[in-house]
Amino acid sequence: MEKIAHRALGTKGLSVSAIGLGCMSLSGVYGAADDAESENLIRSAIDKGVDHLDSSDMYGWGHNEEVLGRAIKGRRDRVVLVTKFGQVRREGQPNGVDGSPAYVMRACEASLKRLGVDVIDVYYQHRVDPAVPIEETVGAMARLVEQGKVRFLGLSEARPDTITRAHKVHPIAAVQTEYSLLYRTEAEETRQTTRQLGIGFVAYSPLGRGFLTGAIQSLADVSERRAAHPRFQGENFARNRDLVAKIEAMAAEKGCTPSQLTLAWLLAQGPDVVAIPGTRYVKRLDENLGALRVALSPEDVERISAAIPAGVAAGTRYPAGAMKTVYL
């Protein structure tokens, strides 16, 4: 197993590979995924030194955790196993959210069973439930820690004041928010709070849902699932494609790929930041890990930031309905 760069999440001894693996796409989100190939990808990631594996009970509604559980058999001691709860399925409607203490306990038991493990390393509330005080949700999550079923707690898409309130109930090790060159305003606001509190920051969708890889050149390259996101629609697509072209040019100068430049820029934002790009392919995994070998000077980082200033991306991070469930 290779030794790749690790970073601390929080202040209680948790450490993860600076680049992890977001597992969402292994459950058919961006096209069909083959379970055997997915398991091989996860094992390959572990063998390459990636130990930060991020799942959720809503990715394929349990399917993702089952795939991950099979893949880590015999390797459990080499991974930081991460999953999330809180989104609930509503047939024919957008997902609901449940942060009630009783649901927290039920959801954890179900995840442990699907993953085939006795303990989850980091357990996140996937979406904040506006109907349940965060203190009650995190209080239930803290009981899971006391029971030995969970080691560390996390929040996803939580506002700074929500994070502060949660952290008073039980230490929060990590917060996840979408964070990339294209979308970083809310993440950077959040990091002002997480840094003060000694909480690690996990950047999901660090490649802008694939936009920043340079692989999406025209609307014809946009998959059905991605097409639901405003960033990939009409005039927004054209404007964002122009922004990505700037990153492609800088990557060419550096002798790396746009993905590698983007991830290197993200990791240069501070030692509290780790990234969890998702992929279904070993070659993309290898490409992403190559970002750890891209050296950026402070001037490089500044120039990249200036090429795509915060807030300049066209289109919201999610479709209108889903925007109501993030950053709460």
Secondary structure, DSSP 8 states (H G I E B T S, - for coil): -----EEE-SSSS-EEESB-EE-GGGGTTTS---HHHHHHHHHHHHHTT--EEE--TTTTTTHHHHHHHHHTTTTGGG-EEEEEE-EE--TTS--EE---HHHHHHHHHHHHHHHT-S-EEEEEESS--TTS-HHHHHHHHHHHHHTTSEEEEEEES--HHHHHHHHHHS---EEEEE-SSSS-HHHHHHHHHHHHHT-EEEEESTTGGGGGGT---SGGG--HHHHTSGGGSHHHHHHHHHHHHHHHHHHHHHTS-HHHHHHHHHHTT-TTEEE--B-S-HHHHHHHHGGGG----HHHHHHHHHHS-TT-SSS-SS-HHHHTTS--
